[in-house]
């Protein structure tokens, strides 16, 4: 399996939980940032992937905060008065009286 963007592939400690499963079934995990296949015995590979997991977790938290605050921002914008470029009543049809 090839991981194109390791900072988006695993969040937090997911790498440490899923890599042993890949290793058990003989599925090599290729990560360009580590220079090829990830080695389960190489502590540097584990450390690099842990850093990428932390970056991913931070990115997820920023996105979560932005999504959660989005309805509040939209609600505040809707409550602001807006100026209309047309005069009041100018769009009403002309009705003949009497």
C-alpha positions, 0 to 999 in steps of 0.5 A: 500500500502506498501512502501519498500524504502521510500527514492525512493518512493516519490520525494520532496513534492510528499508525501504531495500531494499523501497521502491525496488521499490515505487517502480519498479512505481509502488506508492505506500506510505502511512504515516500517520506521515509524513503520507501517501505516502512520498516516495523523494526526501524524506530526512526520510521515509527517516530516519523509516522508518529509526528505525521499522526500528530500533525493530522490530529491537529489538522482535524481539530482545526477543521472541527473547530472551524465547522462547529463555529460556522453556523454561529458565524452564519447566524450572526451575518443573517441577523445583521441589517442589510441595506436594499438598493431598491426603494420600499414599494418600488417592486409592488404592482401599480393598481388603479384606485377607484 
